[in-house]
């Protein structure tokens, strides 16, 4: 392979595609046209002489060789980021990168507020946000590609340190022009409606598949999508109904007219912070900020069920105070 071919941008393109799970979403995230992104990856695979990505109509996932390349590329990019931080520190501008993963359903109500709070309270911290499902996040935590993740769980994630934040009930979300809507919907009634469901593998999809199977009904799935925002777009266009964690939907700009309906019997998800273990002080501080944002939503009366504040060892603690860089922040 030509020594001049592979550049840092190729590594960033590839890791962004794997993180996003699709060329389309990665193109939006890194502001590169999708055809150009596809061409760059095809050229990279040709130069390496191996296939790095499995491509399908449902998205992309790394091959065995792709997983090795992803791990090494992530390590190189981390070292480049660390070099930037070292230089900025030498120039009197200390900077620490925190790699945060979030389920897209949690990113919608919390990500912007977290970014704003971090810029104010932790100006030396640079957040690198990756969105995806908890099934995608766990290997990224295990490999060190991410520091912390806020995910929705159907069952406790094993092999990680986890801190439950709240429980959230799934709702049927109907288009604006549905007409009169009943206050609740049964699984049998819901299964007859046109539904847009998460693409497998997905935590919410796993819970729904199991629930429908136990009830003995087959859902009318007319489309599958990878992100919370895509599901909401289908609903807003009147093309389908979605089954989503209701949370803060009425407050998401552009989606005020959507009509969440209670599902009976209820289906709950648990929002958790997960990590590989001991966190650096910067990641601890970002965790505290996120917990504070969740607390604001709880106090505002959204349909979230508060859970006890636990430290990484499961002991009760006061999450309003965290130590970072020798200074104590109170939220």
N, C-alpha and C positions, 0 to 999 in steps of 0.2 A: 504493500500500500504506500502511496506517495506520502512522505513525511509532512508535506505541506497541506494535505487534504483536510485532515481532521482538525477542527478548531473548537474552541470552547462553545461556540454557538451550536455546534452539532450535539454536544453533550447536553446543553440546556434544552434543545428541541426534543431530544429523545426522552429525557427524564420528564419533561412536561407532558409528552404524549402518554407515557406510562401512568403518570399521576392522574391525568384527566380521564384516561380510559378510551379516548377517541381522538382522531385527528381534528375533528370539528371543534370540540371543546378546547383542545390545546391551542388551536389557531386563534380562538377568541382570547384566551388567557395571555398568550405571549405576543399578540398583535402581529401575526404573520399569516399571509394568505394560505388557505388550506392546500391548494395545488402546489405552491412552492414548498410547503412543509412536507408533503408527500414525496415530492421530487428529491428533497434533501435526504430523507430517510432511505429512499430507494438507492440513491447514490452511495450513502454510507454503508448499506448492506452489501452493495456490489463491491466496494473497496475492501470490506472486511471478509467477503466471501462466505457470509453466513446470513441466515434469516433471523432478524432480531425481534420481529413482531408478527404475531398471528393476527390477520385481518379478517373481519367478518362484518355482516350487516349490523351486529350488535355492538361493534366497537373493536378495540384492539387489546391484546394482552401480550406480555413478553414471552418469547420462547425460552428454552433453557439457557441458550447462549445470551438471549436478551436480558435475563435476570442477572447474569454475571456482569454484562456490560452496564446494566443499570446500577448495580452495587458499586462498581469501580468509578463510573461517571459521577455518581452522587458523592463519593469520597473526594474526587478531584475538585468538584464544584464547591464542596464544603471548605476545602483547603484554600481555594481562591477567595472565598468569602472571608475566611479567617485572616488571610493576608491583607485584605482590604481593611479589616478591623484593626489589625496591628499597625498599619500605616496611619490610619486615622487617629489611633491612640497616640502614636508618636507625634502627630501634629497637634495634639491637644484636643482631639475630637473623638473620645472613646465611643465605640459602637459595638453592640453585641447582637448577633442574629439569633432569633428564636424561630424554629420551624414548627408551625402550628397546623394541624390537620383538623378539619371540621366536616361533619356530615352536611350535605347541601341543605337539608331541612333545618339544621341549626344555624348554618351560615346566613340564611335569609334574614332571620330576626336579630342575630347577635353580632355578625362579623363587622358591620360598619361602626356600630357603637363601640366595639372592642378596639378597632383601629383608632378611632377618635380618642378614646380614653388612654390608649397606650401612647399616643403622640404627646398627650398632655402630661401624664404621670411618669412615663418612662421614655423620655426623648432619646436616651442612648440605646434603646432597643429597636431593632429593625425586624418587623414581623414578615415572615415568609409563609403565606397562607396557601394550603392545598385543600381542595374539597373532594369528597368522595365518600363511599360507604364504609362502615366499620370493617367489613370483610376485606376491603382494600387497605385500610389504615393499619391493621395489626402487623402485617409483614413490614410496612414502612417504619413502624415503631421498633420492631425487632431488629431491623437492619441498621437503625440509627439514622435513617433518612429524615425522620421527624422526631421532635423532642416531646411534644404532647399532642393529644388528639381529643376533641370533643365529639363524641359519637352517640348515635342511638343504638341501643341494644335490645334484642328480643330475649336473649339469654346472656348471662355474664360471660364476658370475654376472658378466656383462660390464658395463662402465660404472661400476663401484664399486671402492672399495678393499676388499680382502678378506684375511682372515687365517684360514687353515685351523686348526681346533682338534683334530678327531679324525674317524676314520671309524667308522661304525656299520653293522652288518649288519642287514638286514631279516629278521624272523622271522614265521612263521605263529603267531598267538596263538589258542589253542583254549580253548573254555569249560571250566569246572572239571569237569563231569560227562561228559567225552568217553570215558572208559574208558581202555584201554591205548593209549598214543600212541607211534608209532615215533620214533626219535631224529632222523630227517630226513624231509623230504617233497619230492617232485619237483614241477616246475611242472605236469605233467599231473595228478598226484594232487591238488594244491592247487586246480586249476581246477574240479574236480568238487565241491568243498565249497561250501556256502553262504557267501558272503563279503560283508562290509561293507567298502566301499572309499571312499577320499577323493573328495569331489565335485570334478569338474574346474572350472576349471584348478587343478592341484595338483602340486607337484614329485614327491612319492612316486607319485601316480597316473600321471604321465607316464612314470616309470621302469617301473612295473608294466605299463602298456599296451604299451610298446615291448618289454619282455621277453616278455610273453605272445604278442605278434604274431610275434616272431622264432621262438618255440617252436612257433608254429602252433596254439595252443590258445585257447579262448574261456572266460574266467572266468565262474563262476556268481555274478554280482553281484546280491544280493537287497536291498541298501540302500546308500545313499551318505550320508556325513556330512561335516561341515565341520571337526570337531575331533578331536584325539587322545582326549580324555575321552569323547566320544560313542561312538567306536569301541569303547573299552574297556567301556562300559556295555552295548552290544549283546552283546559276548562274555560278560560276566559274567552276563547274563540268559539265556545259552544260545541266543540267536537266530541267531548267525552266528559265523564266524571272521573274524579281522582280520589284515592284513599290516602290521606296524608295526616301527619301530626298537626292538629289545628293550631295550637300555640298562638302565634301573633299574626295570623293571616289577615285579619281586618286592617292591620296597621302597615302591611307591606304595600308601598306605593304601586298603584295600578291594579290592585286586586281587592279593593274595598268592597266591590259588589258581589264577590263570591259568597256562596251560601253553604257553610259547614253544617252537616246534619249528624247528630249523634248516632253511633252504631250500637245496636243492642242485639246480643251481649257485647260488652266493651272489649276492645283490644288495646292494651297498653304497651308503650315502649319506655325504656329507661335511658335518660341522657346521662352519660358518664364522661369523666376525664380519664384517659388512659395514658400510661407512659411505661417505659421499660424499667423504671426503678427510681433511684435518686436523681433529682433534677438539679440542674445548675441554678444559681440564684436568679438569673434572668428569666428562665422558664418558670420558676416558682412565682415570680412577680406577675408574669402574664397569666398564669393560672389564677392568681388572686383577682386580677382584673376581670377575667371571664366570670368567675364566681360572683363578683360584685354585680356584673351586668345581669346575670341570672336572677340575683336577689332583687334587682329593680323590677324585673318583669313579674316576679312572684308578688311583690308588694303592690304592683299595679293591678293585680287581680286576674291575670290570664289563667287559662285552664291548665296550670301546671301543678303537680302534687309535690310539695317540698319534701326533701329527704334530709336526714341528719347530716350535718357537716362532719366529714371524716377526713383524717389525714391518710397518708399513703399506707399506714399500718392498720387502718380501720378504727383508730381511736378518735373520740370526739375532740373537736378543736374549734377555735375561733378563726374563721377564714377571713375576717375583716382585716387582720394584720399579718403581714409577711415581711421577712427580712430580705433586703436586696442591696448588695454592694455596701454594707455597713450602715445603710439608712433604713428606717422603718416607715413604711407607707401605711396609711390608714384610709380605708375606703368606706 
